[in-house]
Amino acid sequence: MVDKLWIFDTTLRDGEQVPGCQLNTVEKITVAQALEALGVDVLEAGFPISSPGDFNSVMEISKAVSNPIICALSRAVEKDIQVAADSLKFAKRGRIHTGIGVSGYHIQHKLRSTPEAVMERAVKAVKFARNLVEEVEFYAEDAGRAEPEYLVRIIEAVIAAGARVVNIPDTTGYCLPEQYGAIIRLLKDQVSNIDQAIIATHCHNDLGLATANTLSGVMNGARQVEVTMNGIGERAGNTSLEEVVMAIKSHKEIPVTTGIVTQRIYETSRIISKLMNMPIQPNKAIVGRNAFAHSSGIHQDGVLKNRENYEIIDPKEVGVEESSIVLTARSGRAALKHHLSLLGFPMEGNELDEVYERFLILADSKRDIGRKELLSLMGEHMDHSALINLEEVSYQGAEGKEANASITLSLGGTRRHGAASGNGPVDAVIKSIKQVIPHQVILDEFLIQAMTKGSDDTCKVHMRLMSEGKPYHGFASETDIVLASAKAFVDALNKLPVKQK
């Protein structure tokens, strides 16, 4: 039997607590609508008592989305619960998520209370919330370190009081998968009224085990997972939505199914990364830039022969157009042959061997080998119109005013000039370049990283352009961010198929 697994997304509550990731109400609505399109079942929209902004955001999100249950967090305090209920008055279906610490650490050192007093507060909070909204979820904070017998008793009591979802957080990310799964199994086996509630997981990633613990919880009976896009959240983050969903999709032996539209994962990930100003690490599972990139010769050869040799997920399943075969010193003949064929140079046998030897010498001296380097390697005296060279860049701007920029490009020995305005110097320069190039491109990803320290930092810029559904990457390093951005944009352009203006 395959059960429904409820996807409870807390990107806008637990995820938004990350320093520097705060969103305004309009941005929160954008994220909420993206998560609705993704197919999440429950959307934890905020902690209304914490600020007027959070209260307003929960209320406006309730108006803006229709399908997910809108959830508001509260402590086990009547004022918190009442404010949460008020914020949900426009929700088509609302839920209050209330709870209290249940471990010895929390009871003694945080709450400075006793186990019986905490249980009394928990039951009282659930009953009060149940009189205000139809759905109540109880969180047993720090359940991963709670005394098992006490955890069973308090979960039994809050279900009797009206909680229909019981959240068992590994708040500090302390548990090992076997330990966390055993906690869920204990509740399934020993809580007498557990059939009246859904068990939820909420795992943190302090030891890098959040996804593993969540999956262990599901395999032991949990039927709701509390997750965030890109795994953002307090400290080392929360369980990653995309990792759990794709692990379940890849492992048919896990007896659950979700309503997530997986083809929207990559797009949703990028929306949240951009709005929260939180870059995604390149090697992040599922949504990282390198998640479907191959540079090892052995891997490249295997993928080119059959994708499933080294990819357990088809990139298209998560919204990525195709895998990337990246040419480096570790690439083999198969990858070189693949790229040369794309450029119109099909090769076999001794001819390929000869070019490959020269390729290795070149690759040892450069981090990445692009289209220009391959054309040079082939010894072809191509018409220089195939190459775009950035000759001059100038820009100016003032606070509160549009920036202006002008550029000069050389396209096959022909100098072309462009000028444009934008909402900043980088925008103005990119628009100036777009005026004179023979390509229609979309800037899909833009990442700036500091390489040194101080006000005279050297920065590295990575850009990913999309053209006719295919990705092209450009890189550049300069102390001037605007110049580095222009060079990275041109570097990506030079990897596109040749077109004439």
Helices and strands as residue ranges (DSSP letters): E 3-4, E 6-9, G 15-17, H 25-38, E 42-46, G 48-50, H 52-64, E 69-75, H 78-87, E 94-101, H 104-105, I 106-110, H 115-130, E 135-141, G 143-145, H 148-161, E 165-170, H 177-190, G 194-196, E 198-203, H 210-219, E 224-227, G 229-231, H 241-250, E 256-257, G 262-264, H 265-275, E 293-294, H 297-305, G 307-309, G 315-318, E 324-325, H 333-342, H 349-365, H 371-377, G 384-386, E 388-396, E 403-411, E 414-422, H 425-436, E 442-450, E 459-467, E 470-478, H 481-493
